[in-house]
Amino acid sequence: MKKKIAVVFVTKQSLDYYKCCGFFEDVSKSYDVEILKLDSFNTELEQEFKEVNLPSLDLGGWIDLYKYLKEKASLHYNDKRFSNKNHHLYAKFNNAKTFVNKLKFSIINVASFFYANEKSIEKLERKRACLVAETKCFKELLVHFKANKPDFIYLTHQTTSHTYCVSQVAKKLNIPTISLIYSWDNVVKGNKQVMADYYFVWSRYMKDEMLQYYEKEVSEENVFVVGTPQFHQYFQEDIFIEKELFFKAYQIPKKDFYICFSGNFTSIGQDDPAYLADLAAVVTAYNSKNEKQFHILLRANPADYNQGFLKVVKENTTVITDVKTSWESTGVALPLNESKMPLAILKATIEYSDAMLNVGSTMALDATILNKLAYYLDYKIENGSDKFNIDEIYKFIHFKSLKELDNPVKHLKSKEDLKTILEDLVDENSTRLSKQKVWAEKIVAHPLNEVSKRMLSAFDKISEKCI
């Protein structure tokens, strides 16, 4: 008889990653699968699984207060624990837009200094857990899991309030939980809300981070290196868009080289439009004097489009094409299933570019995986945002993996340095690409397209432990 596993998804993007990597086909061979998800998206799976919508969150202001206070206090505590004193920098960046929210986070940041010790952080966690247990969301999940008790619960994201609530219910019912560490920078950011029984991590490097930062919570035996499903998409033939069709759809002019400018969340991409304008000026000047021609493909953050790009694109239509994640904007018939289009557009944008440029994002990994040179913008914009400091970005703890390898992703320290990208491509200077690949193999387990098999193997090992 197959064991039951409940899999929790809180974003459509994450679900798409798992669909791409063959996770559902692999896991359903050995386990009965139930999917719990937000009601804001549909799974659109080819296989039939029991699907349940997660209850709506009714976590009040006090619960959120304890959540954020614990996160910020953990960052200050880690500054005390480790030689690198830059953990607190993560506390400065959030998506608060209203005056009230900005004030709230400022107060929380100040208060967090007084809780920056192990006992206080544990006290905050206990208080939050007690409050969550009184919510309607918790009680509805409790009823569900009592009636449909799985052998395991797999949480595909460890930082959200929904997955935290599920993990608390599981703890109440003694159901083992497994949580994936969602992103390459999550271990050091103090935002690991879920206290799972087992963890899936991207790499041995991330496992070592887990053992270092959560030494009292985890052990060598309960952390499994599986990789991440988010890069498997690049190996999928069914999300391939032919170059001719892609260029026609977005009306991309034929040039010799293409540079992908990847936008960030606005909280750390406030100066992105100015950087894009600088790149456009450099490309325009180069194109006017040289036979080889360049063009920029803008890939704005699909979840948080920076409106400042609109003006820059309008003023530089000859050298910038805004590759929107919505294919409908092109007016061309869908070449693939609609659910696969966001990943297909992302893949095509990178694949048909020759280099990737951004402010310190994980997209440098995506570029490396698709054999493209990657560059980080690392200079101050004159009269730039007073809420953004480029000097602080590369002090983030997770950039230590790059520094340990002598920065294989090249940092551009001035507007003039943007010419380096053009020169590297014209001169076919790709020696750094091999160094980028060493970094990629350090950050995420290879082969990248075997992540589902590694997950299934880990499920089996955990299952044997729990018999």
C-alpha positions as CSV (number, residue, x, y, z in Angstrom):
1,M,0.0,0.0,0.0
2,K,1.3,3.4,-1.0
3,K,2.1,6.0,1.7
4,K,0.3,9.3,1.5
5,I,2.1,12.6,1.0
6,A,0.5,16.0,1.0
7,V,2.3,18.6,-1.1
8,V,1.7,22.3,-0.3
9,F,2.1,25.0,-3.0
10,V,1.7,28.7,-2.3
11,T,2.7,30.2,-5.7
12,K,1.8,29.3,-9.2
13,Q,5.4,29.7,-10.3
14,S,6.6,27.1,-7.9
15,L,3.9,24.7,-9.1
16,D,5.0,25.2,-12.7
17,Y,8.6,24.4,-11.7
18,Y,7.5,21.1,-10.2
19,K,5.4,20.3,-13.3
20,C,8.3,21.0,-15.5
21,C,10.8,18.7,-13.7
22,G,8.5,15.6,-13.8
23,F,7.9,15.7,-10.0
24,F,4.3,14.6,-10.2
25,E,4.9,11.7,-12.5
26,D,7.9,10.5,-10.4
27,V,6.3,10.8,-6.9
28,S,2.9,9.4,-7.9
29,K,4.6,6.1,-8.8
30,S,5.5,5.5,-5.2
31,Y,3.1,7.7,-3.2
32,D,-0.6,8.7,-3.0
33,V,-0.4,12.5,-3.6
34,E,-2.7,15.2,-2.3
35,I,-2.1,18.8,-3.3
36,L,-2.9,21.7,-1.1
37,K,-2.7,25.1,-2.8
38,L,-4.0,28.7,-2.8
39,D,-7.3,29.1,-4.5
40,S,-5.8,32.0,-6.6
41,F,-4.4,29.5,-9.2
42,N,-5.3,26.2,-10.8
43,T,-2.9,23.2,-11.1
44,E,-3.8,22.3,-14.7
45,L,-2.1,18.9,-14.2
46,E,-2.4,16.1,-16.7
47,Q,-2.6,13.5,-13.9
48,E,-5.5,13.4,-11.5
49,F,-4.7,14.1,-7.9
50,K,-6.9,15.1,-4.9
51,E,-6.7,18.9,-4.7
52,V,-7.6,21.0,-1.7
53,N,-7.6,24.8,-1.5
54,L,-5.8,26.1,1.5
55,P,-8.0,28.1,4.0
56,S,-7.7,31.8,3.8
57,L,-5.3,33.4,6.3
58,D,-6.8,35.1,9.2
59,L,-3.5,35.9,11.0
60,G,-4.0,39.2,12.8
61,G,-1.6,42.0,13.3
62,W,-0.1,40.6,16.4
63,I,0.9,37.4,14.7
64,D,2.5,39.4,11.9
65,L,4.3,41.5,14.5
66,Y,5.9,38.4,16.1
67,K,6.8,37.0,12.7
68,Y,8.7,40.1,11.5
69,L,10.1,40.7,14.9
70,K,11.6,37.2,15.1
71,E,13.0,37.6,11.6
72,K,14.7,40.9,12.3
73,A,15.9,39.8,15.8
74,S,17.4,36.7,14.2
75,L,19.4,38.8,11.8
76,H,20.9,40.9,14.6
77,Y,21.6,37.8,16.6
78,N,23.5,36.3,13.7
79,D,25.6,39.5,13.5
80,K,26.6,38.6,17.1
81,R,27.2,35.0,16.4
82,F,29.3,35.2,13.2
83,S,32.3,37.1,12.0
84,N,30.4,38.7,9.1
85,K,28.3,41.5,10.7
86,N,26.1,42.3,7.6
87,H,23.1,40.1,8.4
88,H,21.1,43.1,9.5
89,L,21.3,44.5,6.0
90,Y,18.5,42.1,5.0
91,A,16.2,43.9,7.4
92,K,16.4,47.1,5.4
93,F,14.8,45.7,2.3
94,N,11.1,45.1,2.2
95,N,8.2,45.9,-0.1
96,A,6.4,48.3,2.2
97,K,4.9,51.1,0.2
98,T,2.5,53.0,2.5
99,F,3.7,55.4,5.2
100,V,2.0,53.3,7.9
101,N,3.8,50.1,6.8
102,K,7.1,51.8,6.5
103,L,6.6,53.2,10.0
104,K,5.6,49.7,11.3
105,F,8.8,48.1,9.9
106,S,11.0,50.9,11.2
107,I,9.6,50.3,14.7
108,I,10.0,46.5,14.4
109,N,13.6,47.0,13.3
110,V,14.4,49.1,16.4
111,A,12.5,46.7,18.7
112,S,14.4,43.7,17.2
113,F,17.6,44.8,18.9
114,F,16.2,44.0,22.3
115,Y,15.2,40.5,21.2
116,A,18.5,39.6,19.5
117,N,19.4,36.6,21.7
118,E,18.5,32.9,21.6
119,K,16.0,32.9,24.5
120,S,14.1,35.9,23.3
121,I,13.8,34.5,19.7
122,E,12.5,31.2,21.1
123,K,10.0,33.2,23.2
124,L,8.8,35.1,20.1
125,E,8.4,31.8,18.3
126,R,6.4,30.2,21.1
127,K,4.1,33.2,21.4
128,R,3.4,33.3,17.7
129,A,2.7,29.5,17.6
130,C,0.2,29.9,20.4
131,L,-1.6,32.8,18.5
132,V,-1.6,30.8,15.2
133,A,-3.2,27.9,16.9
134,E,-6.3,30.1,17.7
135,T,-6.9,31.1,14.1
136,K,-9.6,29.8,11.8
137,C,-6.9,28.8,9.2
138,F,-5.2,26.5,11.8
139,K,-8.5,25.0,12.9
140,E,-9.7,24.2,9.4
141,L,-6.4,22.6,8.5
142,L,-6.5,20.6,11.7
143,V,-9.9,19.2,10.8
144,H,-8.6,18.4,7.3
145,F,-5.5,16.6,8.3
146,K,-7.2,14.6,11.0
147,A,-9.6,13.3,8.4
148,N,-7.0,12.8,5.7
149,K,-3.9,12.1,7.7
150,P,-0.9,11.9,5.3
151,D,2.3,10.1,6.2
152,F,4.3,13.2,5.3
153,I,3.7,16.8,4.4
154,Y,6.0,18.4,1.9
155,L,6.2,22.2,2.0
156,T,7.6,23.6,-1.2
157,H,8.3,27.0,0.4
158,Q,9.6,27.7,3.9
159,T,9.0,31.5,4.3
160,T,5.3,32.0,4.0
161,S,2.6,32.3,6.7
162,H,0.5,29.6,5.0
163,T,3.3,27.0,5.1
164,Y,4.1,28.0,8.7
165,C,0.4,27.4,9.6
166,V,0.5,24.0,7.9
167,S,3.7,23.1,9.7
168,Q,2.2,24.0,13.1
169,V,-0.8,21.8,12.4
170,A,1.5,18.9,11.4
171,K,3.4,19.3,14.6
172,K,0.1,19.2,16.6
173,L,-0.8,15.9,14.8
174,N,2.7,14.4,14.8
175,I,2.9,14.3,11.0
176,P,6.5,14.5,9.8
177,T,7.2,17.6,7.6
178,I,9.7,18.1,4.9
179,S,10.5,21.6,3.7
180,L,12.5,22.8,0.7
181,I,14.7,25.9,1.2
182,Y,13.2,27.9,-1.6
183,S,16.0,30.2,-2.8
184,W,19.8,30.4,-2.8
185,D,19.9,33.2,-0.2
186,N,17.2,32.0,2.2
187,V,19.3,30.3,4.9
188,V,21.2,33.4,5.9
189,K,18.2,35.8,5.7
190,G,16.6,34.9,9.0
191,N,13.2,34.2,7.3
192,K,13.0,30.4,7.7
193,Q,9.6,30.3,9.3
194,V,9.0,26.6,9.1
195,M,10.6,24.3,11.7
196,A,10.4,21.1,9.7
197,D,11.6,17.6,10.6
198,Y,13.6,17.3,7.4
199,Y,14.9,19.8,4.8
200,F,15.6,19.7,1.1
201,V,18.5,22.0,0.1
202,W,20.0,23.1,-3.2
203,S,23.6,21.9,-2.6
204,R,26.2,20.7,-0.2
205,Y,27.1,24.4,0.3
206,M,23.6,25.2,1.4
207,K,23.5,22.1,3.7
208,D,26.7,23.4,5.4
209,E,24.9,26.7,5.9
210,M,21.9,25.0,7.5
211,L,24.2,23.1,9.9
212,Q,25.9,26.3,10.8
213,Y,22.9,28.6,11.2
214,Y,20.5,26.1,12.7
215,E,22.9,23.8,14.6
216,K,20.4,23.0,17.4
217,E,17.5,22.3,15.0
218,V,19.1,20.2,12.2
219,S,21.5,17.4,11.9
220,E,23.6,15.9,9.0
221,E,20.9,13.1,8.7
222,N,17.8,15.3,8.3
223,V,19.1,17.6,5.5
224,F,19.1,16.2,2.0
225,V,20.8,17.7,-1.0
226,V,18.3,17.6,-3.9
227,G,18.9,20.7,-5.9
228,T,15.9,22.9,-7.0
229,P,13.2,22.4,-9.7
230,Q,13.4,26.0,-10.9
231,F,16.2,25.3,-13.4
232,H,14.9,22.1,-14.9
233,Q,12.7,24.2,-17.3
234,Y,15.8,24.9,-19.4
235,F,16.0,21.2,-20.4
236,Q,12.3,20.9,-21.4
237,E,11.7,20.7,-25.2
238,D,8.0,21.4,-24.7
239,I,8.7,25.0,-23.7
240,F,10.8,25.8,-26.7
241,I,9.9,28.8,-28.8
242,E,11.6,29.1,-32.2
243,K,13.8,32.1,-32.5
244,E,12.2,33.4,-35.6
245,L,8.7,33.3,-34.0
246,F,10.0,34.8,-30.8
247,F,11.6,37.7,-32.6
248,K,8.6,38.3,-34.8
249,A,6.2,38.3,-31.8
250,Y,8.1,40.9,-29.9
251,Q,9.3,42.7,-33.0
252,I,12.9,42.3,-32.0
253,P,15.2,43.8,-34.7
254,K,18.0,41.6,-36.2
255,K,21.3,42.5,-34.6
256,D,24.6,40.8,-34.0
257,F,24.4,40.7,-30.2
258,Y,21.7,40.9,-27.5
259,I,22.1,41.9,-23.9
260,C,19.4,40.8,-21.4
261,F,18.7,43.4,-18.7
262,S,17.0,41.6,-15.9
263,G,14.9,43.7,-13.5
264,N,14.6,43.2,-9.8
265,F,11.8,43.6,-7.3
266,T,11.3,47.4,-6.9
267,S,12.4,47.2,-3.3
268,I,16.0,46.6,-4.5
269,G,15.6,47.8,-8.1
270,Q,14.7,51.4,-7.5
271,D,17.5,52.5,-9.7
272,D,17.0,49.9,-12.3
273,P,15.4,52.3,-14.9
274,A,18.5,54.6,-14.6
275,Y,20.8,51.6,-15.1
276,L,18.8,50.6,-18.1
277,A,19.1,54.1,-19.5
278,D,22.9,54.0,-19.0
279,L,23.1,50.8,-20.9
280,A,20.9,52.1,-23.7
281,A,23.2,55.2,-24.0
282,V,26.3,53.0,-24.2
283,V,24.7,50.7,-26.8
284,T,23.4,53.6,-28.9
285,A,26.8,55.3,-28.9
286,Y,28.5,52.0,-29.9
287,N,26.1,51.2,-32.6
288,S,26.6,54.6,-34.2
289,K,30.3,54.0,-34.7
290,N,30.7,50.3,-35.2
291,E,29.7,47.7,-37.7
292,K,28.7,45.2,-35.1
293,Q,25.3,46.0,-33.6
294,F,23.8,45.5,-30.2
295,H,20.2,45.4,-28.9
296,I,18.8,45.1,-25.3
297,L,16.1,42.7,-24.2
298,L,14.4,44.0,-21.1
299,R,13.1,41.3,-18.8
300,A,11.3,43.1,-16.0
301,N,10.4,41.3,-12.8
302,P,7.1,39.6,-13.8
303,A,5.7,39.8,-10.2
304,D,6.6,43.4,-9.7
305,Y,7.0,45.4,-12.9
306,N,9.0,48.5,-12.3
307,Q,7.0,51.3,-13.9
308,G,10.1,53.4,-14.3
309,F,11.1,51.2,-17.2
310,L,8.2,52.5,-19.4
311,K,9.8,56.0,-19.9
312,V,13.2,54.5,-20.6
313,V,11.9,52.0,-23.2
314,K,9.8,54.7,-24.9
315,E,12.8,57.0,-25.2
316,N,15.1,54.2,-26.6
317,T,12.8,52.1,-28.8
318,T,15.7,51.6,-31.4
319,V,17.9,49.7,-28.9
320,I,15.4,48.3,-26.3
321,T,12.7,45.7,-26.6
322,D,10.5,45.1,-23.6
323,V,9.9,41.4,-23.5
324,K,6.7,41.2,-21.4
325,T,5.9,37.9,-19.7
326,S,2.4,38.1,-21.1
327,W,2.5,36.6,-24.7
328,E,-1.0,38.1,-25.3
329,S,0.7,41.5,-25.5
330,T,2.3,40.4,-28.8
331,G,-0.9,39.7,-30.6
332,V,0.5,36.5,-32.0
333,A,-1.2,33.1,-31.5
334,L,0.0,31.0,-28.6
335,P,2.7,28.6,-29.8
336,L,2.4,26.5,-26.6
337,N,0.0,25.7,-23.8
338,E,-0.8,28.9,-22.0
339,S,0.3,27.6,-18.7
340,K,3.8,26.9,-20.1
341,M,4.3,30.3,-21.7
342,P,5.8,32.3,-18.7
343,L,8.7,29.7,-18.5
344,A,9.0,29.5,-22.2
345,I,9.3,33.3,-22.6
346,L,11.9,33.4,-19.8
347,K,13.9,30.6,-21.5
348,A,13.8,32.2,-24.9
349,T,14.7,35.7,-23.6
350,I,17.9,34.3,-22.0
351,E,18.7,31.7,-24.7
352,Y,18.5,34.3,-27.5
353,S,20.6,36.8,-25.5
354,D,24.4,36.7,-25.4
355,A,24.9,38.2,-21.9
356,M,22.8,38.9,-18.8
357,L,23.0,42.1,-16.7
358,N,21.3,42.9,-13.4
359,V,21.7,44.1,-9.9
360,G,22.8,41.2,-7.8
361,S,20.0,38.7,-8.5
362,T,19.8,34.9,-8.9
363,M,19.3,35.4,-12.7
364,A,23.1,35.3,-13.0
365,L,22.7,31.5,-12.3
366,D,20.0,31.2,-15.0
367,A,22.4,32.9,-17.4
368,T,25.3,30.6,-16.5
369,I,23.1,27.5,-16.9
370,L,22.3,28.6,-20.4
371,N,26.0,29.3,-21.2
372,K,25.7,33.1,-21.1
373,L,28.1,35.6,-19.6
374,A,26.7,37.3,-16.5
375,Y,27.4,40.8,-15.1
376,Y,26.5,42.6,-12.0
377,L,25.8,46.4,-11.9
378,D,27.9,47.8,-9.0
379,Y,28.0,51.6,-9.2
380,K,26.0,54.5,-7.8
381,I,23.5,56.3,-9.9
382,E,23.9,60.1,-9.8
383,N,20.8,61.5,-8.1
384,G,19.6,58.0,-7.6
385,S,17.0,56.8,-5.0
386,D,17.9,57.8,-1.5
387,K,16.3,54.6,-0.3
388,F,18.7,52.4,-2.3
389,N,22.4,51.9,-1.6
390,I,24.2,49.7,-4.2
391,D,27.2,49.4,-1.8
392,E,25.0,47.4,0.6
393,I,23.7,45.0,-2.0
394,Y,26.9,43.1,-2.4
395,K,27.5,43.0,1.3
396,F,24.6,40.6,1.6
397,I,25.9,37.4,3.2
398,H,24.8,35.1,0.3
399,F,27.3,36.8,-2.0
400,K,30.1,35.1,-0.1
401,S,29.9,32.1,-2.4
402,L,30.9,34.4,-5.3
403,K,33.7,36.1,-3.3
404,E,35.1,32.7,-2.3
405,L,35.6,32.1,-6.1
406,D,37.0,35.5,-6.8
407,N,33.8,36.9,-8.2
408,P,33.2,34.9,-11.4
409,V,30.2,37.2,-12.2
410,K,32.0,40.4,-13.2
411,H,31.1,43.6,-11.3
412,L,30.7,46.7,-13.4
413,K,31.9,49.6,-11.3
414,S,30.9,52.5,-13.5
415,K,28.8,53.5,-16.5
416,E,32.0,53.3,-18.6
417,D,32.4,49.7,-17.5
418,L,29.2,48.8,-19.4
419,K,31.4,48.9,-22.6
420,T,33.1,45.7,-21.1
421,I,30.1,43.7,-22.0
422,L,30.2,44.8,-25.7
423,E,33.9,44.3,-25.9
424,D,33.7,40.8,-24.4
425,L,31.1,39.7,-26.9
426,V,32.8,41.2,-29.9
427,D,36.1,39.7,-28.9
428,E,34.5,36.4,-28.0
429,N,36.1,36.6,-24.5
430,S,34.2,33.9,-22.7
431,T,37.0,32.7,-20.3
432,R,34.9,33.8,-17.3
433,L,32.0,31.5,-18.3
434,S,34.0,28.4,-17.1
435,K,34.4,30.2,-13.7
436,Q,30.7,31.0,-13.6
437,K,30.0,27.3,-14.2
438,V,32.2,26.3,-11.2
439,W,30.1,28.7,-9.1
440,A,26.8,27.3,-10.4
441,E,27.9,23.7,-9.5
442,K,28.7,25.0,-6.0
443,I,25.4,26.6,-5.5
444,V,23.0,24.0,-7.0
445,A,23.3,20.2,-7.3
446,H,24.0,18.9,-10.8
447,P,22.8,17.3,-13.0
448,L,20.1,20.0,-12.9
449,N,17.6,17.8,-14.7
450,E,17.6,15.0,-12.1
451,V,16.2,17.0,-9.2
452,S,12.9,15.0,-9.2
453,K,14.8,11.7,-8.9
454,R,16.8,13.1,-6.0
455,M,13.7,14.2,-4.2
456,L,12.0,10.9,-4.7
457,S,15.1,9.1,-3.3
458,A,15.1,11.4,-0.3
459,F,11.4,10.7,0.3
460,D,12.1,7.0,0.2
461,K,15.0,7.4,2.8
462,I,12.8,9.5,5.1
463,S,10.0,6.9,4.7
464,E,12.4,4.2,5.8
465,K,13.4,6.2,8.8
466,C,9.8,6.8,9.9
467,I,8.7,3.1,9.7
